[in-house]
């Protein structure tokens, strides 16, 4: 049986002898140290990794996620309040600059305004700016309607071609007063014009008091020989076109200029265009020419007919001496 340790042993262990100082080996003399060769640094392995052994990607991967932020980790600080951005004071701009903004806003709505199924995509969304305030409504609506000609009768094939209420009749009186130019397009429906193509008070031409230019654009002339057998006889469409132009000019006696334009297949000397020019000349109105056809005040020079190789022999004979002319 193991006995308990006495207090004497504990005290002796506590008051044991204090160890003496550790003897230090004598230093070698300077002659001895100088006699030994100095070891090269490459003979011993270095404790630091070289550039070839050091990989910075490993150090980046070992970094904690919190150390990647530039801000100190202060989760208890309140979040900064968002400062509300002040709106731009558009009406403080000069009126000239505001008109330039409106002009750029309505840049891609098309050249001529007409009833079309694509108006909702091209025009309707642009007109939302008119709902801003009264000042912007007056300025933007005037620039929009004064810089875009309005077609009197719809000429786009589709659901609105035979409508009895053209675009001009759907406008408000204030919008009609801003219009500076109108377009009368002839040619569509040449065999049977729509019933809605009629000049009447409901069209609202008498309220277009600022219109100074009327453009007459001819898409096709039914008097051409290629329409023979399909057109109505007796110069029907020529008389119908004159009646439309006469009615428009009577409703707007303040018109100063009439511009004629057409597709390349239409001749200036044809029955349709020449009859319309004579009608405008009798009213002593100024006549101008559009850029599409390129007509001028000079007489139109018709190119000589082209004789094809497959033409019959009768067409290759001249009317004077029956000489056969080969192309």
C-alpha positions in Angstrom: 0.0 0.0 0.0 1.4 3.3 -1.1 1.8 5.8 1.7 1.1 9.5 1.6 3.9 11.8 1.0 5.1 13.8 4.0 5.4 17.5 4.2 9.1 17.2 4.7 9.6 15.9 1.2 7.4 18.6 -0.3 9.3 21.3 1.5 12.7 19.9 0.5 11.5 19.8 -3.1 10.3 23.4 -2.9 13.5 24.6 -1.2 15.8 22.6 -3.4 19.3 23.7 -4.4 19.4 26.5 -6.9 21.3 25.4 -10.0 24.5 27.3 -10.8 25.3 29.3 -14.0 25.7 27.3 -17.1 29.3 27.4 -18.3 30.0 29.1 -21.6 32.4 27.6 -24.1 35.4 29.7 -24.7 35.3 31.7 -27.9 37.7 30.7 -30.6 40.5 33.1 -31.3 40.4 35.4 -34.2 43.3 33.6 -35.8 41.3 30.4 -35.7 38.1 32.0 -37.1 39.9 33.7 -39.9 41.6 30.5 -40.8 38.3 28.7 -41.5 36.7 29.3 -44.9 33.5 31.3 -45.1 30.7 29.1 -46.3 28.8 30.2 -49.4 25.1 31.2 -49.0 24.1 28.8 -51.7 25.5 25.9 -49.7 22.7 26.2 -47.2 19.0 26.0 -48.0 17.1 29.3 -47.7 14.1 29.6 -45.4 12.3 32.0 -47.9 10.7 30.8 -51.1 12.2 31.9 -54.4 10.2 33.7 -57.1 9.8 30.3 -58.9 8.4 28.7 -55.8 6.1 31.6 -54.9 2.6 31.5 -56.3 0.5 34.6 -55.8 -2.8 32.8 -56.8 -2.5 30.6 -53.7 -2.1 33.6 -51.5 -5.2 35.2 -53.1 -7.3 32.0 -52.6 -6.3 31.9 -48.9 -7.5 35.4 -48.3 -10.8 35.7 -46.4 -13.8 37.2 -48.2 -13.9 40.1 -45.8 -10.4 41.2 -46.7 -11.3 41.8 -50.3 -13.3 44.9 -49.6 -11.9 48.4 -49.5 -14.2 49.4 -46.7 -13.6 48.4 -43.1 -15.9 45.9 -41.6 -18.4 48.1 -39.7 -21.7 46.2 -39.7 -23.1 48.3 -36.9 -22.9 51.7 -38.7 -26.1 53.0 -40.3 -26.5 52.9 -44.0 -26.0 56.2 -45.8 -29.3 57.8 -46.9 -30.0 58.1 -50.6 -30.1 61.6 -51.9 -33.0 62.3 -54.2 -31.9 63.6 -57.5 -33.4 66.9 -58.5 -35.4 67.0 -61.7 -34.0 68.9 -64.7 -35.8 72.2 -65.2 -36.6 71.8 -68.9 -38.8 74.9 -69.1 -35.9 77.1 -67.9 -34.2 76.5 -71.3 -34.6 79.1 -74.0 -37.5 78.4 -76.4 -35.0 77.9 -79.3 -33.4 75.0 -77.5 -36.7 73.4 -76.5 -37.7 73.5 -80.2 -34.5 71.6 -81.1 -35.4 69.0 -78.5 -38.8 68.5 -79.9 -37.4 68.3 -83.4 -35.0 65.5 -82.4 -37.9 63.8 -80.5 -40.1 63.6 -83.6 -37.2 62.7 -86.0 -38.3 59.2 -86.9 -42.1 59.4 -87.3 -42.0 59.6 -91.1 -42.2 62.4 -93.6 -46.0 62.5 -94.4 -48.8 61.9 -91.9 -51.4 59.4 -93.0 -53.7 56.8 -91.6 -51.6 53.7 -91.2 -51.7 50.6 -88.9 -48.1 51.4 -87.9 -48.9 54.8 -86.5 -49.2 53.3 -83.0 -45.6 52.2 -83.1 -44.1 55.2 -84.9 -46.2 58.2 -83.8 -48.6 57.5 -80.9 -45.8 56.8 -78.4 -44.0 60.0 -79.4 -47.1 62.1 -78.9 -47.1 61.1 -75.2 -44.9 64.2 -74.6 -47.9 66.4 -75.3 -49.5 65.2 -71.9 -46.7 66.8 -69.9 -48.1 70.3 -69.4 -49.9 73.1 -71.4 -46.7 74.9 -72.4 -45.1 71.8 -73.8 -48.3 70.8 -75.5 -48.5 74.1 -77.4 -44.9 74.2 -78.4 -44.5 70.5 -79.3 -47.8 70.2 -81.2 -47.1 73.2 -83.3 -43.7 71.9 -84.3 -45.0 68.4 -85.0 -47.9 69.5 -87.3 -46.1 72.4 -88.9 -43.1 70.3 -90.1 -45.0 67.2 -91.3 -47.3 67.4 -94.3 -50.7 65.7 -93.9 -52.2 63.5 -96.6 -55.7 64.6 -97.4 -57.0 61.1 -98.4 -55.5 57.9 -97.2 -53.3 56.2 -99.8 -51.8 53.3 -97.7 -53.5 49.9 -98.6 -55.2 48.4 -95.7 -58.0 48.9 -93.3 -58.1 52.7 -93.6 -57.9 53.0 -97.4 -61.7 53.1 -97.9 -62.6 54.9 -94.7 -65.1 57.7 -94.8 -63.2 59.7 -92.2 -59.6 60.6 -93.3 -56.9 61.7 -90.9 -57.6 65.4 -91.6 -61.2 64.9 -90.5 -60.1 63.2 -87.3 -58.0 66.1 -86.2 -59.0 68.9 -83.8 -59.4 72.5 -85.1 -56.3 73.6 -83.2 -54.2 70.9 -84.9 -55.4 71.8 -88.4 -54.5 75.4 -87.8 -50.8 74.3 -87.2 -50.5 72.6 -90.6 -48.4 74.3 -93.2 -48.5 71.7 -96.1 -51.0 69.2 -97.4 -50.5 66.3 -99.9 -53.0 65.1 -102.5 -51.9 61.7 -103.7 -53.5 60.5 -107.0 -53.4 57.0 -108.5 -54.6 54.6 -105.8 -58.0 53.3 -106.7 -57.8 54.5 -110.3 -60.3 51.9 -111.5 -62.8 52.6 -108.7 -62.0 55.4 -106.3 -63.2 55.0 -102.7 -66.4 56.8 -101.7 -64.6 58.6 -98.9 -62.6 60.5 -101.5 -64.8 63.6 -101.6 -64.2 67.2 -100.6 -66.8 68.3 -98.1 -67.0 70.6 -95.1 -66.5 67.6 -92.7 -62.9 67.3 -94.1 -62.0 70.5 -92.3 -60.0 72.2 -95.1 -61.5 75.6 -94.2 -59.7 75.4 -90.8 -56.3 74.8 -92.3 -55.7 78.5 -92.5 -51.8 78.3 -92.4 -51.4 76.0 -95.4 -49.4 77.7 -98.1 -48.2 74.7 -100.1 -50.2 71.8 -101.7 -48.3 68.8 -103.1 -49.9 66.8 -105.9 -48.2 63.4 -106.1 -49.2 61.1 -109.0 -48.4 57.5 -108.5 -49.8 56.3 -111.9 -51.5 57.7 -115.0 -54.4 55.5 -116.2 -54.2 57.2 -119.5 -51.0 55.2 -120.3 -51.4 52.5 -122.9 -50.5 49.8 -120.4 -53.9 50.4 -118.6 -55.8 50.0 -121.8 -58.6 47.4 -121.3 -58.6 47.9 -117.5 -59.4 51.6 -117.1 -62.8 53.2 -117.3 -63.4 54.8 -120.7 -64.0 58.5 -121.4 -61.1 59.9 -119.3 -62.9 59.0 -116.1 -60.0 59.2 -113.7 -58.6 62.4 -115.3 -62.0 64.2 -114.6 -62.2 62.7 -111.1 -58.7 64.0 -110.3 -59.5 67.5 -111.6 -62.6 67.6 -109.5 -60.7 66.7 -106.3 -58.0 69.3 -107.0 -60.6 72.0 -107.8 -62.5 71.3 -104.6 -59.4 71.5 -102.4 -58.3 74.8 -103.9 -61.8 76.3 -103.5 -61.8 75.3 -99.8 -58.4 76.9 -99.3 -58.1 80.0 -101.5 -55.1 81.2 -99.5 -52.8 78.5 -101.0 -49.8 80.1 -102.7 -47.9 77.2 -104.3 -48.7 73.8 -105.8 -45.9 71.3 -106.2 -46.2 68.5 -108.7 -44.3 65.2 -108.3 -44.7 61.6 -109.5 -43.1 58.2 -109.9 -40.7 57.7 -112.7 -43.3 56.0 -114.9 -45.6 59.0 -115.0 -45.1 61.4 -117.9 -45.5 65.2 -117.6 -47.1 65.3 -121.0 -49.7 62.7 -120.1 -53.4 63.5 -120.0 -53.6 63.4 -116.2 -50.6 65.6 -115.2 -51.0 68.1 -118.1 -54.7 68.6 -117.2 -53.8 69.3 -113.5 -51.1 71.7 -114.5 -53.5 73.6 -116.8 -56.0 73.8 -113.9 -53.5 75.4 -111.5 -52.2 77.7 -114.2 -55.8 79.1 -114.7 -55.9 80.0 -111.0 -52.6 82.0 -111.3 -50.9 79.9 -108.7 -47.2 79.3 -108.5 -46.0 75.9 -109.7 -43.0 74.0 -108.4 -41.6 70.6 -109.0 -40.8 67.8 -106.5 -37.5 66.0 -106.1 -38.8 62.5 -106.9 -39.5 62.9 -110.6 -37.1 65.8 -111.3 -39.4 67.8 -113.6 -38.5 71.4 -114.5 -40.2 74.3 -116.2 -38.8 73.1 -119.5 -40.6 70.8 -121.8 -40.2 67.1 -121.0 -38.0 65.3 -123.5 -39.2 61.8 -124.1 -36.6 59.2 -124.8 -36.8 57.4 -128.1 -38.6 54.1 -128.0 -36.4 51.1 -127.5 -36.9 48.4 -130.2 -36.3 44.9 -128.9 -35.2 41.9 -130.9 -38.4 40.1 -130.3 -40.6 42.9 -131.7 -42.7 42.2 -134.7 -41.4 43.2 -138.2 -44.1 45.8 -138.6 -42.7 47.8 -135.7 -39.2 47.8 -137.3 -40.4 49.4 -140.5 -40.4 53.2 -140.7 -43.6 55.0 -141.8 -41.9 56.9 -144.7 -40.0 54.5 -146.8 -40.7 51.1 -145.3 -37.0 50.6 -144.6 -36.2 47.8 -142.2 -34.2 49.1 -139.2 -32.3 46.6 -137.1 -31.6 47.3 -133.4 
